[in-house]
Amino acid sequence: MATFTAHYLSPNANTARANGLFDFDSDNRLGSKALEKDARLAMLERFGNDSLPWTIDKIVRKKKKSQADGQVMFDFRNVDPAPKRKKKKGWW
């Protein structure tokens, strides 16, 4: 099961405008109607009746974190600086 992030918007005429992101899980492929349906159902479960007029703008696959525990990892390896470029000799 993959995790996706969906972006939602409320209509412009709505007095209480809403926009934001939410995460949901689905087995469907990116760009399929079944995935859009799963996103809509997840939005309705999470936000309730207030989310009925909202539309889902885009859905993207959520990237997996490289660190499982959320820790920051420092890299103390010695890195050689980039070699200096030589000037090109022109014909002038």
N, C-alpha and C positions, 0 to 999 in steps of 0.2 A: 504494500500500500504506500503510495507516494503522498507527500504533503505539498499542498498548493497554497498560494497566497492570492486572494481576490481583492480587488479594489472596487468599492461601491460609491455611488453618488445619489443624492436625493434630487428631485426635480427642482428646476430654478424657481418655480412659482411657490414652492413650499416655504412657509415662514420660518420653520426650524430646519435650516439646511444641515445636512449631514454628509460627510464623506470620510472615508477611512479604509483600513485594511483589516482583513481577518484571515486566519489560517484554517484549513480544513483538510481532511484526508479523503482520498478517493482512489479507486482502482482503474479509473477510466483514463484515456489518453488526452493529452493536452490538445485543445481545439475541438473536442467532440461535444456534441449536444448533451450527452450524458454527463460530462464533466460540468457543463453550465447548470444542468439541473441539480447536481450534487451541491454546487456552490450556492444556488438559490435556496435549497433546503437547509443547508448549514447556516445561511444568513437568517432565515426565518426562525430556526431553532434558537439562535444566539440572541437576536434582537427583538423577536416577537412581532406583534401586529404593526409596530411603528415602521418596520422595514418593508411593508407591502408596496409602497410606491417607488422604492429605491431601485436603481438599476445597477447591474454589475458591469463595470467598464472593461476590465481586463483581468485575466487569470494567468499567473506565472508559476512555474515550478519553484518551490522553495529550495534554496541551496543548502546542502548539508554543511555543518560546521566541521572544520578540520580537527578541532579539539573536542573530545567527548565531554570533558568536564567544564568547559568554558574558561579554562585557564589561559592566560596570555603566555606565549612562548617566546623567549628572547633568543636571538641567534648571535653568538659571540665568536663565530668563526672568523679567521683572518681572510679578508677579501682584498684581492689586488685591485688597485684603482684601474680604471679603463686606460688603455694605452693612448698616448697623445697622438693626435692626427698630424701628419706631415703636410706642409703646405704644398699645393700643386704648383709646379712650375709652368707658367703660361708661355705662350709664344710671343708675347709683347715685350 
